[in-house]
Amino acid sequence: MKKLILIIFIVFSTNNIIAQTLSTGNYSSSDMGYTYTVLVKHEGNVITLTEPNKVNQYKNTGGNTYYHTEPKYSHYYIKVVNNDKYYVGKQGGNEQLFTLSGNNTTESEVLLSGIDNCPLYDKYLNLTTNDEDEVQAWAFCGAAALAKCTYTDISDYLKPIIKALKSIVVDTSKCPCTDVINQSEWNAVTID
């Protein structure tokens, strides 16, 4: 009996020593051809990953692998490497490495979605519902704001947004949302 208790204790102790807990904060990956940043909170056997448009939870099933809690996404997983690094993947697919890019995120920010902590996005979203005459321009401005809140390298995202805006504004020399797109970014893009 003592041997069985000792074996059980060793197994649980080894699992707890091997298991890593991610530090709360922003994690970024450039493995997708652009930089993508998410907020991560790790409590017990659940990792909460907050993306710009969705909050996802992953639950530990043993070791350092956590699977998505929604049945239709159960083939997605997070594999924790250490307290500041993890891989995200899909069974049978490729993995992307995410590393801690900033842990100065406050508790309340982690609980908010990426969109909720992007005030300029909120501003332009509000304008799309309250200014029907310019709804299309405000939607593009909101997309630019969301890109700036979400990605660190946004040039590939910003160019098509600026082209679209320039195709609908009357005066292409002035950006309608200079708080999101600065004049040099605006001037650097031409429409063909």
PyMOL commands that set and color helices and strands:
alter all, ss='L'
color gray80, all
select helices_A, chain A and resi 2-18+71-73+107-111+119-130+132-150+155-168+183-188
alter helices_A, ss='H'
color red, helices_A
select strands_A, chain A and resi 25-29+36-43+46-50+55-60+65-68+76-82+85-90+95-102
alter strands_A, ss='S'
color yellow, strands_A
deselect
rebuild
show_as cartoon
